[in-house]
Amino acid sequence: MLELLKLRMDGFGVGESSINIWTQNGKLRYSYDRSPLDTDPSIIVKVPKRIADDFLSKLQDIHVYRWKDHYEKTQADTGKHFSHMKAHWGLIYKEVGGETLSFSGNDAYPKNWKTFMDLINNLVNESQSVHLNGLSHMDIDFHDTHILEGYDAISQKPVKKAVPYKETLSLDRKEGTLLYVQFPNDHTSVKHEYSVPEIIDYLLGNCERYFHDFGKQAYEHSDHRHASISVRLFYRNGRNVSFKRSYDRSGIPDDWRELLDDLHDTMAFFGLYGPLFDENLYKHGVKNGEFIYLFVSDTRGRNHYFRTLDDTLNVGDLVIIPDRNVSKKKIAMISEIVYCTAENVPKPLDETGFIVGRYRPRDSFGFNYEDDEYDPYDDIDDDDF
């Protein structure tokens, strides 16, 4: 059975694209690699069991492991397959318990390539069509009771207080939002709202597939004084479904994490704190009349003050500093950055030199640098190490 399939195509007039198909915990899923220009998190589509079984069965019949390592176009290949569209392709393929295989081609393909591509296209199309116009809204409410313990100085006795705790997670197709609200007590709430109209269809689709037969699964009723969840599903055809479960192994399926992963990854992608809290921004910038002093440590452990005009440097950055021997340079690490006026500089201005610049792994200390094997440390004094 398939464990991993990663297909990369470069050509066909659409640039480079790739798809990943794999099995995890016995379930099939697929995703596309994100472009560096994408502003939304990648989505992992969980494939319904019926479609997954059909795909895996037909994939076995293709016998990918029998393909040659590489295919190169020859004169005899003209007119075959996709020869009217030039493309390079690469495939990583692994079956459970087997070795990882690698295949590639340059405008040439295995004999059953079209069958292989049709199978992948059908997998994507059928998986997406399952949830079209399906789930329109979902609520998951988490309920628990937190016990606060303390000590009453007046009665000189320990005290306890039961505080209701609640969380709500909602997805809404019309608004295109994911909403996560925490209620730590009866008078405080914390809300995180994510407007994700471009991926809401995928999120709700995965939720719909997950809850498709959730209500039919065996459930052991337990003490609801402990943590519990309530799930409400609203479909576009007017059908509503709701159920309540204890939030433990007896009430939640073993694959509950499968549902939470998409939602958690979406929220984690955007994060909780943004540039407003980034001290690397608000602690930068030079005021009129100020100078920037860097306190650095070189490779021999010696400390120096240097000046710079670069206000984008941070503590921990590597910089290139001049050596006593003017033909040599050193690498040093910034341990402190000081913004100061002429009246309070840590070292006189006329006695403080400037750094050569920021150090980058591919920097050269010489001119006409072209050697790919160049080691920047070759230009450092041996005594520095």
LUMVO-89771 format. One record per residue (C-alpha): x, y, z; residue in three letters; residue number from 1. Coordinates in pm, 1 decimal. Layout:
# residues N
       east      north         up   residu   num
          X          Y          Z      ALA   NUM
...
# end
This chain:
# residues 385
       east      north         up   residu   num
        0.0        0.0        0.0      MET     1
      111.4      354.0      -72.3      LEU     2
      296.1      540.1      200.5      GLU     3
      414.5      848.0        7.3      LEU     4
      384.9      988.2     -343.2      LEU     5
      532.4     1326.9     -428.4      LYS     6
      494.8     1442.8     -788.2      LEU     7
      660.4     1757.6     -924.1      ARG     8
      586.7     1894.5    -1271.1      MET     9
      772.2     2181.1    -1436.7      ASP    10
      620.4     2281.8    -1766.9      GLY    11
      289.8     2247.3    -1949.5      PHE    12
      278.1     2625.7    -1962.8      GLY    13
      186.9     2662.3    -1595.1      VAL    14
      527.7     2671.3    -1428.2      GLY    15
      625.6     2436.8    -1147.4      GLU    16
      362.9     2257.7     -942.2      SER    17
      365.9     1959.9     -711.1      SER    18
      125.2     1739.9     -520.7      ILE    19
      186.3     1520.4     -218.6      ASN    20
      -26.4     1210.9     -153.2      ILE    21
       31.2      993.4      151.0      TRP    22
     -130.3      767.9      406.2      THR    23
     -131.1      837.9      777.4      GLN    24
     -298.3      622.7     1039.7      ASN    25
     -449.3      419.5      755.8      GLY    26
     -611.9      724.7      593.1      LYS    27
     -528.2      883.2      260.1      LEU    28
     -471.5     1255.6      220.3      ARG    29
     -315.5     1496.7      -23.6      TYR    30
     -185.4     1854.4      -36.1      SER    31
      -18.2     2091.3     -277.6      TYR    32
      316.5     2250.4     -200.3      ASP    33
      278.5     2614.2     -102.5      ARG    34
      416.4     2886.5     -324.0      SER    35
      648.8     3137.0     -150.0      PRO    36
      392.1     3399.8     -251.4      LEU    37
       98.8     3223.2      -80.0      ASP    38
      -49.5     3421.7      207.6      THR    39
     -270.8     3142.1      344.9      ASP    40
     -167.4     2817.4      516.5      PRO    41
     -148.7     2500.1      312.6      SER    42
     -449.6     2271.2      331.8      ILE    43
     -434.6     1895.4      377.3      ILE    44
     -739.0     1728.7      220.0      VAL    45
     -859.7     1411.2      387.7      LYS    46
     -983.5     1169.9      122.4      VAL    47
    -1312.0      983.8      188.8      PRO    48
    -1262.5      610.5      243.0      LYS    49
    -1450.8      499.8      -68.5      ARG    50
    -1244.2      726.3     -294.2      ILE    51
     -922.0      636.8     -112.7      ALA    52
     -976.9      261.5     -149.2      ASP    53
    -1047.4      298.9     -521.9      ASP    54
     -737.7      515.2     -574.0      PHE    55
     -503.8      282.3     -384.3      LEU    56
     -635.3      -23.9     -565.2      SER    57
     -589.4      128.3     -911.7      LYS    58
     -248.1      268.7     -817.0      LEU    59
     -129.9      -83.4     -736.0      GLN    60
     -230.6     -193.6    -1087.7      ASP    61
        1.1       68.7    -1241.5      ILE    62
      311.9      -90.6    -1083.9      HIS    63
      500.6      235.0    -1042.4      VAL    64
      795.2       51.1     -886.1      TYR    65
      866.3     -105.9    -1227.0      ARG    66
      930.9      228.0    -1395.5      TRP    67
     1279.8      321.6    -1510.1      LYS    68
     1477.7      568.8    -1302.9      ASP    69
     1483.5      826.8    -1581.3      HIS    70
     1305.0      887.7    -1910.9      TYR    71
     1459.0     1094.6    -2187.0      GLU    72
     1276.4     1184.4    -2507.7      LYS    73
     1391.5     1009.4    -2823.6      THR    74
     1285.8     1042.1    -3185.6      GLN    75
     1059.8      739.9    -3143.3      ALA    76
      869.4      919.5    -2864.6      ASP    77
      746.6     1197.8    -3095.4      THR    78
      368.9     1211.5    -3091.3      GLY    79
      334.1     1006.9    -2774.2      LYS    80
      169.4     1114.2    -2452.5      HIS    81
      220.9     1488.4    -2392.0      PHE    82
      498.0     1539.1    -2645.1      SER    83
      338.5     1858.2    -2776.5      HIS    84
      401.0     2017.3    -2433.5      MET    85
      752.2     2015.9    -2297.2      LYS    86
      783.7     1928.4    -1930.0      ALA    87
     1026.5     1801.8    -1671.5      HIS    88
      888.8     1583.1    -1396.2      TRP    89
     1009.2     1407.9    -1084.9      GLY    90
      843.5     1152.3     -860.4      LEU    91
      924.0     1026.2     -511.1      ILE    92
      738.2      702.1     -443.1      TYR    93
      732.8      474.7     -138.9      LYS    94
      510.2      185.7      -39.6      GLU    95
      462.8       73.8      320.2      VAL    96
      758.8     -143.2      417.7      GLY    97
      938.5      -71.0       87.8      GLY    98
     1231.4      147.7       -9.7      GLU    99
     1194.6      505.3     -128.7      THR   100
     1214.8      521.7     -509.0      LEU   101
     1291.7      820.7     -728.8      SER   102
     1186.3      867.3    -1092.2      PHE   103
     1227.3     1154.1    -1335.9      SER   104
     1174.1     1246.5    -1697.0      GLY   105
     1261.5     1510.7    -1951.9      ASN   106
      966.2     1539.7    -2192.3      ASP   107
      935.9     1159.7    -2181.4      ALA   108
      712.5      932.1    -1976.2      TYR   109
      634.2      568.9    -1885.3      PRO   110
      383.1      387.6    -2106.6      LYS   111
      103.5      408.7    -1848.8      ASN   112
      170.1      773.4    -1761.3      TRP   113
     -171.4      893.6    -1880.0      LYS   114
     -343.8      634.9    -1662.0      THR   115
     -132.4      751.7    -1369.4      PHE   116
     -216.6     1120.8    -1423.6      MET   117
     -586.9     1048.0    -1475.9      ASP   118
     -589.7      859.7    -1147.1      LEU   119
     -444.4     1158.3     -958.8      ILE   120
     -681.7     1404.2    -1128.2      ASN   121
     -980.8     1186.8    -1040.4      ASN   122
     -865.1     1163.2     -679.6      LEU   123
     -858.0     1542.5     -646.6      VAL   124
    -1181.8     1605.5     -835.1      ASN   125
    -1384.4     1339.6     -650.8      GLU   126
    -1249.4     1439.6     -308.6      SER   127
    -1342.7     1802.9     -362.9      GLN   128
    -1686.2     1726.3     -504.9      SER   129
    -1783.6     1534.8     -191.7      VAL   130
    -1830.0     1849.4       15.4      HIS   131
    -1952.3     2103.1     -240.3      LEU   132
    -2255.8     2290.3     -102.5      ASN   133
    -2238.7     2077.9      209.3      GLY   134
    -2158.2     2201.2      558.0      LEU   135
    -2224.4     2572.9      599.9      SER   136
    -2151.8     2624.5      970.6      HIS   137
    -1998.7     2429.7     1258.0      MET   138
    -1976.6     2499.4     1631.4      ASP   139
    -1771.5     2304.0     1883.7      ILE   140
    -1828.4     2404.5     2247.1      ASP   141
    -1593.4     2282.6     2518.5      PHE   142
    -1716.4     2287.8     2879.6      HIS   143
    -1522.4     2224.8     3196.8      ASP   144
    -1500.9     2338.1     3558.6      THR   145
    -1177.3     2477.0     3701.1      HIS   146
    -1118.8     2451.7     4072.9      ILE   147
     -935.8     2747.9     4227.9      LEU   148
     -762.2     2675.3     4554.3      GLU   149
     -640.5     2931.6     4805.7      GLY   150
     -608.1     3021.1     5168.6      TYR   151
     -838.6     3250.4     5366.2      ASP   152
     -622.0     3453.1     5602.0      ALA   153
     -922.0     3554.7     5814.9      ILE   154
    -1064.4     3208.4     5875.1      SER   155
     -718.6     3056.9     5841.2      GLN   156
     -863.2     2776.0     5635.1      LYS   157
     -803.4     2654.8     5279.7      PRO   158
    -1080.1     2751.6     5038.4      VAL   159
    -1193.0     2624.9     4701.7      LYS   160
    -1405.2     2780.6     4431.5      LYS   161
    -1553.1     2615.0     4123.3      ALA   162
    -1524.5     2837.3     3813.6      VAL   163
    -1700.4     2739.1     3488.4      PRO   164
    -1469.5     2737.0     3186.9      TYR   165
    -1579.3     2733.3     2823.0      LYS   166
    -1429.0     2748.9     2474.7      GLU   167
    -1608.7     2784.2     2142.8      THR   168
    -1466.8     2713.2     1798.2      LEU   169
    -1679.2     2806.6     1496.4      SER   170
    -1643.3     2787.0     1119.8      LEU   171
    -1879.6     2981.1      893.3      ASP   172
    -1888.9     2949.0      514.7      ARG   173
    -2083.8     3267.9      445.0      LYS   174
    -1858.7     3489.3      657.1      GLU   175
    -1545.7     3293.4      562.6      GLY   176
    -1427.1     3295.3      923.1      THR   177
    -1276.0     3072.2     1186.8      LEU   178
    -1365.7     3197.9     1536.0      LEU   179
    -1205.3     3076.7     1856.9      TYR   180
    -1334.9     3221.4     2185.4      VAL   181
    -1221.5     3139.8     2538.3      GLN   182
    -1431.4     3215.0     2848.1      PHE   183
    -1195.0     3169.8     3145.5      PRO   184
    -1470.3     3279.1     3387.1      ASN   185
    -1822.1     3418.0     3384.9      ASP   186
    -1718.0     3778.4     3314.8      HIS   187
    -1412.9     3751.6     3081.8      THR   188
    -1375.0     3640.1     2721.6      SER   189
    -1083.3     3621.4     2479.1      VAL   190
    -1164.5     3610.9     2106.8      LYS   191
     -947.2     3517.9     1809.9      HIS   192
    -1111.2     3566.7     1471.2      GLU   193
     -949.3     3455.6     1144.3      TYR   194
    -1097.0     3572.5      816.2      SER   195
     -995.5     3294.5      574.4      VAL   196
    -1238.0     3304.9      278.2      PRO   197
     -986.8     3138.1       44.0      GLU   198
     -960.2     2819.4      251.3      ILE   199
    -1291.4     2802.7      439.0      ILE   200
    -1426.9     2555.2      182.9      ASP   201
    -1141.3     2314.3      251.2      TYR   202
    -1170.5     2348.6      628.3      LEU   203
    -1544.0     2283.0      627.4      LEU   204
    -1498.9     2003.0      373.7      GLY   205
    -1257.8     1819.6      600.2      ASN   206
    -1489.7     1874.6      897.0      CYS   207
    -1786.5     1741.7      699.5      GLU   208
    -1598.0     1429.1      598.7      ARG   209
    -1486.4     1374.1      957.3      TYR   210
    -1835.4     1406.2     1106.6      PHE   211
    -2001.9     1209.8      827.2      HIS   212
    -2060.7      904.6     1048.0      ASP   213
    -1951.7     1046.1     1382.0      PHE   214
    -2296.6     1008.2     1536.5      GLY   215
    -2305.6      638.8     1446.1      LYS   216
    -1989.8      551.9     1636.9      GLN   217
    -2014.5      366.5     1965.8      ALA   218
    -2023.1      595.6     2266.6      TYR   219
    -1992.4      518.5     2635.6      GLU   220
    -2182.0      773.0     2843.6      HIS   221
    -1972.7      906.2     3127.7      SER   222
    -1996.7     1159.4     3407.2      ASP   223
    -2066.7     1499.0     3245.5      HIS   224
    -1938.0     1673.6     3554.1      ARG   225
    -1604.2     1633.6     3377.9      HIS   226
    -1496.6     1808.8     3057.8      ALA   227
    -1732.0     1767.5     2762.9      SER   228
    -1793.0     1900.4     2412.3      ILE   229
    -2104.0     1985.8     2217.9      SER   230
    -2094.4     1978.7     1836.6      VAL   231
    -2350.8     2148.7     1612.9      ARG   232
    -2347.9     2107.6     1234.3      LEU   233
    -2559.1     2318.3      998.9      PHE   234
    -2589.5     2210.0      635.4      TYR   235
    -2687.3     2419.0      334.9      ARG   236
    -2986.8     2195.7      263.8      ASN   237
    -3137.2     2289.9      601.7      GLY   238
    -3036.1     1971.9      787.7      ARG   239
    -2897.8     2024.0     1139.0      ASN   240
    -2709.6     1771.0     1351.1      VAL   241
    -2595.6     1803.4     1711.6      SER   242
    -2448.7     1574.3     1975.0      PHE   243
    -2265.2     1589.9     2305.6      LYS   244
    -1969.3     1382.0     2419.5      ARG   245
    -1744.1     1359.8     2724.0      SER   246
    -1401.8     1496.3     2637.1      TYR   247
    -1200.6     1182.2     2706.3      ASP   248
    -1115.9      851.4     2538.2      ARG   249
    -1459.9      709.9     2602.3      SER   250
    -1637.1      995.0     2427.8      GLY   251
    -1389.9     1108.1     2159.4      ILE   252
    -1273.3      886.0     1869.1      PRO   253
     -908.6      783.1     1857.8      ASP   254
     -859.4      996.0     1545.8      ASP   255
     -993.3     1317.5     1704.1      TRP   256
     -658.9     1481.3     1636.1      ARG   257
     -728.6     1439.6     1264.3      GLU   258
    -1001.4     1701.4     1299.3      LEU   259
     -804.9     1941.2     1517.7      LEU   260
     -486.5     1943.3     1308.0      ASP   261
     -632.2     2155.4     1025.6      ASP   262
     -785.0     2403.9     1264.5      LEU   263
     -475.8     2428.1     1481.9      HIS   264
     -241.4     2463.2     1183.2      ASP   265
     -454.9     2744.5     1041.3      THR   266
     -443.0     2941.8     1364.7      MET   267
      -74.1     2867.0     1423.5      ALA   268
       12.9     2984.2     1069.6      PHE   269
     -102.2     3338.1     1145.6      PHE   270
       18.0     3335.7     1504.6      GLY   271
     -107.4     3531.3     1802.0      LEU   272
      134.6     3824.5     1803.9      TYR   273
      220.2     4044.9     1507.2      GLY   274
      471.1     4321.7     1427.5      PRO   275
      304.3     4550.5     1681.9      LEU   276
      486.2     4352.5     1953.2      PHE   277
      813.6     4315.1     1760.6      ASP   278
     1085.5     4502.2     1946.4      GLU   279
     1313.4     4453.0     1645.7      ASN   280
     1097.1     4719.0     1481.2      LEU   281
     1026.8     4972.1     1754.1      TYR   282
     1379.3     4955.7     1896.3      LYS   283
     1534.5     5043.1     1560.7      HIS   284
     1583.9     5381.6     1399.1      GLY   285
     1835.8     5658.7     1461.4      VAL   286
     1727.6     5995.0     1599.7      LYS   287
     1892.2     6319.6     1492.6      ASN   288
     2231.6     6359.7     1659.9      GLY   289
     2258.1     5992.6     1760.1      GLU   290
     2534.3     5745.4     1685.8      PHE   291
     2514.5     5364.9     1682.4      ILE   292
     2777.5     5180.9     1883.2      TYR   293
     2816.5     4803.6     1865.8      LEU   294
     2976.6     4606.6     2148.0      PHE   295
     3112.0     4294.2     1976.2      VAL   296
     3310.5     3981.8     2065.1      SER   297
     3558.7     3845.4     1811.5      ASP   298
     3660.3     3483.6     1755.9      THR   299
     3934.6     3511.1     2019.7      ARG   300
     3689.6     3626.6     2285.5      GLY   301
     3809.3     3986.0     2282.4      ARG   302
     3553.0     4264.0     2314.3      ASN   303
     3551.6     4582.4     2105.6      HIS   304
     3336.9     4886.2     2037.5      TYR   305
     3266.8     4970.0     1674.4      PHE   306
     3034.4     5214.2     1504.6      ARG   307
     2787.0     5150.1     1225.1      THR   308
     2528.5     5331.4     1017.2      LEU   309
     2316.2     5017.5      978.8      ASP   310
     2018.3     5037.6     1214.5      ASP   311
     1881.3     4696.7     1104.5      THR   312
     2144.0     4498.5     1296.0      LEU   313
     2034.4     4292.5     1596.4      ASN   314
     2206.2     4144.7     1899.1      VAL   315
     2346.2     3807.9     1793.5      GLY   316
     2418.2     3911.1     1432.7      ASP   317
     2762.2     3843.6     1288.4      LEU   318
     2959.0     4136.7     1148.1      VAL   319
     3294.7     4180.7      975.8      ILE   320
     3537.5     4403.0     1164.0      ILE   321
     3882.5     4532.5     1060.6      PRO   322
     4193.7     4379.2     1212.7      ASP   323
     4507.4     4561.9     1322.7      ARG   324
     4659.8     4423.5     1006.6      ASN   325
     4463.3     4624.3      751.7      VAL   326
     4488.2     4341.3      498.7      SER   327
     4296.9     4107.6      729.9      LYS   328
     3945.4     4109.3      868.2      LYS   329
     3765.7     3929.7     1149.3      LYS   330
     3421.8     3798.5     1224.0      ILE   331
     3257.4     3917.0     1545.9      ALA   332
     2920.1     3877.5     1713.8      MET   333
     2712.3     4169.3     1839.2      ILE   334
     2640.3     4142.5     2213.2      SER   335
     2500.7     4492.5     2268.0      GLU   336
     2371.9     4782.7     2058.7      ILE   337
     2391.1     5133.6     2205.1      VAL   338
     2219.2     5442.8     2064.4      TYR   339
     2387.8     5751.5     2208.2      CYS   340
     2465.3     6118.3     2150.2      THR   341
     2813.7     6268.0     2130.1      ALA   342
     2798.9     6357.2     2500.9      GLU   343
     2750.2     6002.9     2628.3      ASN   344
     2931.5     5774.5     2384.0      VAL   345
     3096.1     5470.6     2550.0      PRO   346
     3418.0     5538.6     2359.2      LYS   347
     3536.9     5862.7     2192.3      PRO   348
     3414.0     5904.9     1837.1      LEU   349
     3762.3     5963.9     1692.5      ASP   350
     3890.3     5643.4     1856.6      GLU   351
     3610.6     5418.4     1735.5      THR   352
     3623.5     5264.4     1390.2      GLY   353
     3338.0     5140.2     1174.8      PHE   354
     3254.7     4778.1     1107.2      ILE   355
     3320.7     4657.6      752.9      VAL   356
     2962.4     4533.6      726.7      GLY   357
     2719.1     4258.9      809.7      ARG   358
     2854.0     3904.9      767.3      TYR   359
     2661.6     3664.2      545.6      ARG   360
     2757.0     3299.5      483.3      PRO   361
     2847.8     3365.6      118.8      ARG   362
     3036.0     3690.3      176.2      ASP   363
     3379.0     3731.3       22.2      SER   364
     3654.2     3942.8      168.5      PHE   365
     3822.3     3982.6     -168.7      GLY   366
     3744.0     4121.2     -511.2      PHE   367
     3628.3     3933.2     -819.7      ASN   368
     3491.1     3647.5     -610.7      TYR   369
     3363.8     3367.1     -833.4      GLU   370
     3482.0     3041.1     -674.1      ASP   371
     3182.8     2832.8     -556.8      ASP   372
     3409.2     2643.3     -317.6      GLU   373
     3535.8     2961.0     -154.3      TYR   374
     3553.5     2942.3      226.0      ASP   375
     3518.7     3289.1      382.3      PRO   376
     3718.4     3170.8      683.6      TYR   377
     4023.6     3140.6      457.2      ASP   378
     4059.1     3518.8      482.0      ASP   379
     4058.8     3513.6      861.4      ILE   380
     4375.6     3502.7     1065.6      ASP   381
     4460.3     3152.0     1186.4      ASP   382
     4521.1     3304.2     1528.4      ASP   383
     4157.1     3401.2     1549.0      ASP   384
     4048.0     3040.9     1608.8      PHE   385
# end
